Amino acid sequence: MTLEEIEFELELAGLSREQQIKLISSIKRNGFDAKTVDKKLQLMGFEPIFTIYDED
């Protein structure tokens, strides 16, 4: 996924611009990991949206 696609999904999920920037910054630093981003979303009170990843 590109950063633009991730940002779009976050916007659709209802995150504020500030929340989107926080998560995108984290993704830029650490790379995109769907499970990690979904966990952060849940901690912020949102439903997971990047659930299309392989189960361990």
C-alpha positions in Angstrom: 0.0 0.0 0.0 1.2 3.5 -0.7 1.1 6.2 1.9 -1.6 8.0 -0.1 -3.8 4.8 0.0 -3.2 4.4 3.7 -4.0 8.1 4.3 -7.2 7.7 2.3 -8.3 4.7 4.3 -7.6 6.6 7.5 -9.7 9.5 6.3 -12.6 7.2 5.4 -12.4 5.6 8.8 -13.1 9.0 10.4 -9.7 9.9 11.9 -9.0 13.6 12.3 -6.2 15.1 10.2 -4.0 15.2 13.4 -4.6 11.5 14.0 -3.9 10.7 10.4 -0.6 12.7 10.5 0.4 10.9 13.7 -0.1 7.4 12.2 1.4 8.3 8.8 4.5 9.6 10.6 4.8 6.4 12.5 4.4 4.4 9.3 7.2 6.5 7.7 9.5 5.8 10.6 8.7 2.1 11.1 7.2 0.9 7.8 3.7 -0.3 7.2 2.6 -3.3 9.3 -1.1 -3.8 9.1 -1.4 -5.5 12.5 0.5 -2.7 14.2 -1.6 0.0 12.6 -4.8 -1.8 13.4 -3.8 -2.2 17.0 -3.0 1.6 17.2 -6.4 2.3 15.6 -8.1 0.2 18.2 -6.3 2.0 21.0 -7.6 5.2 19.5 -11.1 3.9 19.6 -11.5 3.0 15.9 -12.3 -0.3 14.3 -9.4 -2.1 12.6 -9.3 -1.3 8.8 -6.2 -3.0 7.6 -7.4 -6.6 8.2 -6.2 -8.0 4.9 -3.0 -9.6 6.1 -1.8 -13.1 6.6 -2.6 -14.8 9.8 0.5 -16.0 11.8 
